[in-house]
Amino acid sequence: MRPWLLLLILVTPLSADTIPARRTDHVDTLHGIAIADPYRWLEDDHSVETKAWVAAQNKRTNTYLDAIPERRRIEARLTELWNVERYGTPFKAGNRFFYSRNDGLQNQSVLLTTDTLDGEPRVLFDPNTLSTDGTVALADYELSDDGSLMAYALSRSGSDWQEWRVRDVATGKDLPDLIEWTKFTGAAWTKDNKGFYYSRYDKPRKGEEFKAGNYFQKVCYHRLGTAQSEDELIYHRPDQKKWGFDAWPTEDGRYLLISVRRGTDRKNGLFYKDLGRKDAPVVELLNKFDASYRFIHNDGPVFFVKTNSDAPRNRVVAIDITRPGRSHWKEIIPEAPRSTLRSASVIGQRIVAHSMTDARSSIRFHDLQGKPLGPLELPGTGTASGFRGKSTDMESFYSFTTFTSPPVTYHYDFETGKSTIFKKPAVKFAPDKFHTEVRKCTSKDGTPVQLFIVSRKDLPRDGRNPTLLYGYGGFNISMQPRYSPATIAWLEMGGIYVVANLRGGGEYGRDWHEAGMRHNKQNVFDDFIAAAEFLIDAKYTSTPKLAIAGGSNGGLLVGACMTQRPDLFAAALPAVGVMDMLRFHKFTIGWAWIAEYGSPDDPEDFQVLRRYSPYHNLKPGTRYPSTMVLTADHDDRVFPAHSFKFAAALQHAHKGDNPALIRIESKAGHGAGTPTSKRIQEATDEWAFLVRELDVKLP
């Protein structure tokens, strides 16, 4: 760093308007090619210079947003829409029921418990008491088999790092147990309620907690009343630093299941340990990593598994571990020709199969031999979730939602086959004013791509509607109808909200996912661009009224599309995006995405990644869409430097009077656990930005 610049930073606040981000001549040579990285210094998130840059950028963005007169009106309406009582989907443990509740504006939902569904619940855990600003979240929890104890995980400021504690359900008091340095794990109680399995990493070096790579995960067993240092090491693989583990006992307590993942690759291994035999080894039941294997249930040594082996849209098979060869597998639920099996569970001595057809939910029941027992009649076209329970339970709960209706929770009786509403939230808008169309566009290579188009019913098709196109397109994640108060506010303002089911997602099974990953990633961007062109050609909107948005892998999507087709969009909102595709694998859990993206260290993958990496494809002198990059200072999933470097490079390359901004949230992470107040403020700023840049006239 130049000495005079250091002095200036220490003496006076850095102004983003007068001092652009410092460009250096840093160059890496990768596979014989010189790759410039002029903003490498922004990867040091602890440096004085980076902190000054962050402060200056936020000041610049806030000055822009403060000047939008509609902003306060938008915030007031969003606050009103959010301020309704809402509930999570209940479940039962022992003789108690558990579910979450938010009175509307509570920063974090409160966990409740009750002995009877019609009884008055009591508060078991209120995360709002742990911080004044709601930045400490209840990230996960698991009840013991008898419902008497709860292991729960806390996340601070949105970090993926979690610490686990144990609460006595009857008294509401915590036991002294403390588990630290865990990520990407749950807690799985043993049937004697004396302890639980979990996975952990080694403690990172001081100052590297939110940046260093996460390797060598270990499965441990914690016995209540002992220190974490005394926890039993159950399984680890020093020869496989990238393997991650989920471990849990079967319902009958006989076996310990260990699902082995290699990064985000959906092709996993499935191992087990016989808990009925002392010193039994871990058996590698499925270790070829050739398909996805999800354990559902066991009947003694017969394991029921959902898999896409020989079934791209998934099926359920029974594997007798005494004869595990594939020739002995028994197909229980075959692959469906048009539906994709998302999940399956065994409750009420039957299989509850949740499928998608064109990204819309259906629920069907089967007996344990696979015989169809009929469907569950859902209340409409939307998204169902839930059905948690044991094989012996004769009741369970599920929820159902659409783009314009918040989740309604239902109690399902397996004996009568009837659903009754448990909780239905009130709304402060008129749902019948909106509708959802399902259309298809054609991508560059002729592939049809489905679009959900949500709008007010009275909106004219004149090409002048402000429109937000949202997408993700990766990691086998499906974009199904979901309710959000923010979406309702946008619709009320006369906006159209569009969700595209892009390749790379899981809507149509393994083939659809693989068509949008690694060397096929450009298909995802082509699909999104085709969706935008369709919306314009069909007169829903026009380029001056069209914005695009996406988060995480969707942030990459937005970054790639705005650099490939800057002429097509008026505005862009890339959030917590993976923007430097040549260094993504060097931070936190980024190495795990190599399965999805390919490796920058591989010469062929490198060429593919280089062609679309948003950071490396900004061209000086180009007029880019009005852009507000969004990230957070505690994002240890997608390291914030991705957004920092992209925003700095965009501001350097951009030619035009329209804004190129970055909004950096403090004490927040990748999105999970974000307090309500921050969600409202972020949505306010996004809509205010679009109101200004798309010239939206509020009704």
N, C-alpha and C positions, 0 to 999 in steps of 0.2 A: 504494500500500500504506500502511495506517495505521502511523505511526512506532512506536507501542507494540507492535504485532504483530511488526514487524521486529526490535525489541529482544528480544522474547520468543523468537523463533525462533533468534536468535544466541546467546542465553544458556542456554536450556533446550531439551531435545528436545521436539518437538511430539508430543502424545499424541492419537491418533485417538479415544480414548475420552472425552477432556475438551474437545477443541477440534475441532468439526466443520470440514469444509472450508469455507473462507470463501466466502460467496455475495456476488456483486456485483450491481449494477443494470445491468450491461451489456446493451444491447439493440441489435440490428441491424434495420433496416427493409428487408425484402426483398419486392419486388413490392407495396409498399404495406402490408405486414403486419409488425407488430412481433414480432420473434423474440427472446425472452430467452435469454441465454447466460451464466448466472451463474458458470460455472466456466471462462471464457475464459482466465483466468490460468494454468490448468494446461497450456495449450499451450506455455508457456515452460518447456521441460524443463531449461534451464540455471539457472533462478532458485533462490535459496536456499529460498524458500517451497515451491516444487514438490518439491525434493529432500527437504525436511523432511517434507512430506506423504507422499511415497513411503516414506520410512523408517518413519514412524509406521504407515502402512497395513500394511507388511510385518510390523512387530512385532505388530500386532493379529492378523493372519492366522496368524502362526507361533504365537502364544499359543493360539489356537483349535486349531490342528492338533496342537500338542504335548500337548494334553489328551486326545487320542483314544488310548486304550490299544491299539487294534488296529493303529495306524499302523506300529509297528516290525515286527509280524508281516507286514503287507502288504508292507513294503519288503523284508523278507528273502525272501519268495516271489517278488516281482518280480525281485530280483537273481538268484535261482536260475534263473528262466525265461529271463532275458536271457543268462545265462552259458553259452551254447552256441556252438560254432564256426559261422560262417556266411560265405557266399561271394556275391560279385556275379557277374553273367553275363559270361563271358569274351568276348573278341573278338580278332581277329588283325590285326596291322599288320606288313607286311613278312614276315619269317620268324619273328616272335615272337608269343606269346600274352600277353594282359594280363587280369588280373582282380583284384578286391579280396577281402580276407579280414579278418575280425574274430575274435579268439580268444574273444570273448564279452563281456567287460567293457571292452575297449579303448574309449576315448572316441571315437576316429575309426578307421575301417577303413583298412587298409594296402594300398597298391597293389603287386601282385606282377607279375613277368614270368618267362617260361620259354620255352625254345626248343622243348620238346616237352611235350605234355599230361601224359605220365607222368613227366616229369623233375622234379627238385626246384626249385621256384621260388625266386627271390631277391627281396628287397625293393627296389623301385624308388623308392617314396616312402612315408614314414611320418609323417603329420601330427602324431602324438602327441609327436614330438620338438620341435615348434615352440612348445608352451606346456605349462605344468604342469597346467592345468585342462581341456585339450582344447577350448578355445574358438577355436583357429585350425583351420579346416577346409579340406580339399581340395575346393573347390567345383565344379571342372570341369577337364577335361584333354582334350587332343587329340594323337594321335600323328601324326608325319609319315608320308607315304605309304610310305616304306621302313622305318618303325618305329625309326629311329635317334635321333629327337629327340621330346621331349614338351613341348608348351606346357601349362602348368598354371596354374590360378587359385586364389588363396587368399582366403578370407573370414574376417574377424576378428569375433568376438562376434556372429555371426549376421547381420551386415550384408549387404545386397545389393551393396555396393561390393566390387569384386574387383581384385586386382593380379595380373598375369600374369608368369610367369618361364619360362625354358626350361631343360630338363635333358637332358644327354647320356645316352641309355639305356645305352650300353655301360659308361660309367665311373660313372654315378650322380651326376655332378657338374653343378652349374649353370653355365650361361653367364652373362655379365654383363647380358644383356637384362632390362629391366624395363618393364612397361606398367601405367599407373595410370589411375584414374577410369573404370573400365568397369562397366557393369551390363547385364544382359539381353543377353549376347552370348556366343558361343563363339569359338574360334580355328579358322581354316580354312587349312591349309597349301597352298602352291602345290606343283605336282607336282615342281618341282626341289628341294624341301625347303629352300629358301633364306629362307623367310619365311612369314608368314601374314596373313590378313585378320582384322579384328576391328572392333567398333563401340565408340565411346567418347562420353562427355560432356565438356564443359568442367569444369575444376576448380571446385567450389563455393566460396563465400566461407567463411572460417574461422568455425566455430561453426554453420554451416548445413548441414553434411555429411549429417545425418540428418533434415532437415526440409524443405529447399528443394526446389522442383519440379525435375524432370528433363526438360529440353527440348533440342531441336536435336542429336539423336544424329548421329554422323558415321561413315562407313565409312572405315577406314584400312588401309594395308598396312605391316607392319613387316618390314624386312629385317634378318636376323640380324647382330649386331655393330654396329648403329647405335643411337643414342639415340632415344627416343620422339619427341623434338622434330623429328627428321628424317623421321618416318613420312610416307608419301605419302597425301594426302587423295584417296580414290577417288571418293566420292560423298557429297554432303549436299544438303539443301534448305533454304536460309535462309528460303524463303517458306513452309515447312511445319514449324513448330517442334514439332508433335506427331508427326511421322513417326518411326518407328523402323525399323532395318534389320538383317537377317541376310544375310550375304554369304558365299558359298563357291564354289569352282570345281567344274565338273562332273568326273566320274570320268576323262574323257579329257583334261581340262585345257584344253579349247578355249574354254569359256564361263565367265564369272563370273556366277552367279545372285545376284540381290538380291531378297529377299522384303521387301516394304514393309508395315508394319503401322501402323495408326492407333489407338494405345492398345491395348485388349484386344479390339477388334472383330475377329471371326473373318474378316470380309471384308477381304482383303488385296490388294495389288498384286504382280505378278511381273515384274521387269525383268531384263535381261541385258546383258552386255558381251562382245563377241567378242574374246577374248584373243589370237587369231591375227592380228589386224589392229592395227597401231600406231595409237594415238590414236583407236581406235574409240569411238563414243559409247555411252552407256547407252541401250538401247532399252526403251521402256515397252511390253512385250508385252501385259500385262493391267493396265490402269490405271483401270478403272471402279469398282473396290472394290465389286463387286456380288455377290461370292461368295468362298468360301474356295478358295485355289489352293495346293497343296503339290507342289512338284517332286519327282519320284521318280527319274528316270533319263533319259538321252538316248541316242539312236542317231543320231549326227551332228546334223543340224538338227531332228530329231524329238524333242520333249520329251514325256515321259510325266508326267501331272499328275493328282493326286487332287483332286477338286473336288465341291462341292455345288451347282454351277451346274446348274439343271434336274434336280437329284437331291438332295432333302433328306437322304437317308441316305448320300450320297456315291457316286461312281463314279470310274473311271479313264479318262482320254481321252488321245489322242496329238495333239499340236499341231505341225505342221510350221511352223517359224518363217519359212520362205520363203513360206508361204501361211497366215498366222496367222488369217485370218477364221474365224468360228465355223462357217460353212457347210462348211469343210474339216476340221473336227475329226473324228477317228475315235474312236468309243467302243470301249475295250478291255475294261473290266469294267463291266457295267451296274449300275445301282442294284438292290439286292436288296429284295424286298417287306417282309421282317421284320427283316433284319439291318442293322446300321449299320457301315459300313466305317470302322474307326478309323485304320488306317495301312497303307501298302504300301511294299515295298522290292523291289529287283531283286538277287537273289543266285542264283548257279548258273544264270544265263541263264533265269531264270523269275521271275515276280512272286509274292512272298509277301504274301498279303492277310490282314490281321488284322481280324476283324469281331467285333461283339458282337450277341448275341441275348438280350434281356432282361438286359443287363449281364453276360453270361457269354461268355467268349472262344471263338472258333473260328478256326482257321488253314486257309487253302486256297491251293493253288498253281495258277498259270496260266502258259501260255507267253506270249511277248511279243506274240502276236496276240490274246491273251485267252482262248484255249481252256482250259477247266478241266482240270487235271491231278490233281484229287483233293484230299481233305483230309488234314491231319495229325491223327492220332489222339492227342488229349490224354488225360492220365491221369484226368480227372474233370471235374467242373463247377467252374470257377474262373476264374482270370485268368492269361493268358500274356503274356509280354513278351520282347523280345530281337530276334533275327534281324538282327544288324548285320553288314555285309560288303559286298564288291564284287560286281559282276555276274559276274566270272570265278571267284570263290571257289566251291569245291565242298563247303564245310563251314561251319557256323555254330552258334550256341548260342542257347538260349532258356531261360526259367524258367517255372515254373508254381506257383501258390499258391492256397490257399483261406483262409477265415476261421480254420480250425483246423489248417492244415498250413503250415509255413514254406516259403519258395521252394526248390524243387528245380531244379538247373540240368542241362540236357541238351545233349549234343552231337548235332547233326543232320548226317547224311551225305547230300548231295543225289544222289549216284550210286546209293546203295543204298536211299534213302528210309527209313533206320532211325534211330531215336533211342536213345541210350544215356545213362545217368545219368553226369554228370560229378562232381557233388557233391550229397550229400543230407545235410542237417544232422540231428544227433541232437536229440531232444526230451526234456524232463523232465516230461512229462505224458502222459496216456492219451487220444490223439485219438478213440478209438472211444467215449468217454463222451459226446461232443458230437454234435449234429446241426444242420443248417441247413434251416429251412423257408423256402419262398418263398410268400408270401401277397400278396393285393392288397386294398387298401382303396379307398373311393370318396371323392374330394375333394368339396368344396362344390358345384362345378359339374357333378358327375357323372363327372369324369375318373378312370379307374382309376390307382392309384399302387402300384408294386411295393415290397414290403418283404422284406428278408432278415432272418430271425429266428433267432438263434443261441443255443443253450442246452444245458444238460445234458439227456441223454435222459430222465432219471428225474424231471425237474421236473414237479410237478403243475400243471394249469391251474386254479388256484383264485383268481386275482385278487390273490394276495399276493406275487408274485415281484418283487424289486427289478429294475427295468428301465431301461436307458439307451438312449434313442432318439437316433441320430446322423444328421445331414443336412448337405448343402452347398447344392445347388440354384442353381448359377450358372455363368457363364463357359464353358458347354459342357463342363464337367468331369464325368466319369462316375464314379459310386461303384460300383466293382466289388469282388468279394471280395478282401480283403487280410489277411494274417496280421499279428498283433501280439502279443508276449508279454503286453502289458497286457490285451488282450481275454481271453486264457486265464485270467489271474488273476481277472478279474471273473466269468467263467463258473464257475470253481472255487468262488467265494464264493456261488454260487447265483444269480448275476445273469443276466439276459437281455440280450443285445446286439442291437440292431435298427438296420439301415441302410436308410434310405428313398431310393428313386430318384425324387427330386422334379423337377418341371418347372424349367427353367433349366439342367439338366445336359445332357450329351451322349449319354445312353443310347439315345435314340430319334431322333437326328439333329437337323437344323436347326430343324424345326418345334417339337420338344420344348424346345429351348433358347429359342427366341423366345417361347414361351408362358410363360416365367418371367423375362423381362427387361423393363427399362424400365417402361412403364405396365402391364405384366402381372405385375409382381413380387409383387403380393398373392397370386397363384396359388401361389407357392412356400410362403408361410406357411400358406395354406389346406391345401395338401397335407400339410404337417408336422403341423398341428393335427388333420387327419383321421386321420393315422397314429396319433397319440396316442389319439384317441377309439376307433379300431379296437382297439388293444391293450387298452384298458380294457373295451370291450364284449365282446371275445372271451375275456376272463378271463385274459389273460396277466399282467395287472398291474392296479393301481388308482392313482388320483391320489396317495395318500400314499406310493406306492412307485415313482413314475415320475419320472425325470430326463431332461433333454435336454442335448445337447452339440453343439458345432460350432466350427470354427475359421475365421478370416478372413471370407470371405463367409458361412461357416457360423456365425461369431460374430454377424454381423448377423442371420441367421436366428433364432438363439436369443434375441437381444435383442428382435427384433420379436415373436416368439411369446410370450415371457414378459410383455411389456407388453400384448399384445392379449388373452391368455388367462391371466392370473396364477392363476386358479382351477384350471387343468388340470394343473399340474405341481407336484411337491414340491420339486424342485431343478433348478438350471440351472448349466451350465458354459460360458459364452461365452468363447471364446479368441481373442485378437488380432483382435477384431471391428471392423467398420466401423460405428461407433455414431452418429456425427454425420453424417447424410446431407445436411446443408445446407452442410458445409464440407470434405467428403472430398476435393474436387478441389483444395484449396489446399496439400496437403502431398505431398512427394516425387513418387511416380508415381501419386498418386490421380487426377489429371486423366484418366489413361488409362482409368478405369472409367466415364467418362461414356457410352461406347458401350454399357455393360451397364446402368447405372442411370438414365441421363438426366442432364441438367445442372441444378443448382440455380439457374443463371442464366437458365434458360428458364422463363417463367411457368407453363406447363402441367406441365412436369416437376417444378417446385418444389412444386406442389400435391400431386402423387403422392408425392414424397419426404417431404414434411412429414407426411403421413398415417401413415407407418410408421417414420420415423426413431426408433430406440430412445431416444436421448438426449432427444428432444423429446416423447415420449409417456409418460413416467413421471408418474403422477398421485399427488400427496401424499395420504397417508392410506390408501393401498392396501397390502394384505398381499401382497407378492411372494414367489415361491418362494425357498427358501434358495439363495443365489447366491454363487459364487466366480468372479469375473472373472479371467481370466488374460491377462497380457501380458508384454512384455520391454522392457528399457530401450534396446536397440539395434535395435528393429524399425523399419527405414526402408522397409518395404513399407506396413504399416498403422501410421501414426504412433501411438505409445502414448497420446497425449492422447485419442484416441477412447475407450479403456478408462478412462483417468483420469477424464474428465468424466462418463462413464456411471456409474462406480462412485460418484463423489461425489454425483451426482443421485439415484441409487438409495438411498444411505444417508439422504439427506434425505427422500425420498418414502416410504420403506418404513415400514409400520406392522406391527409384530409382533416377537416375541422371537427368531425364527429369523434366522440370520446373513445379512448382506450384506457380503461381503468382496472384496478384490482381492489377487491374488498377482502380484507384479512380479518377474520373474526378472532377475538381473543378468548382464551380459556375454552376452546372448543376443538373438536376433532373431525373425524371423517363423516360424522352425522349421527351415529347411534348415541343416545343419551342426551342429545341437545335439548336444553330446557325450552319450555313453551315460549318464554319471553324472547329468546334468541330466534326461534323459528318464526315468530310473528315479525320480528324486525327484519330478518333476512327476506321473507316474502314481501314485506313492505318495500324494501329497497329494490328488489327485482322488478316488481310491478311498477314502481315509480320510474325506474330506468326505462322500461318498455313503453310506459305512457309518454315519456318525453321523446324517445327515439323513434317510436312508431307513430307519433302524433295522434295518440288516442284521445278522443273527446269523451269524457266521462258523462254518462247519462244523468 
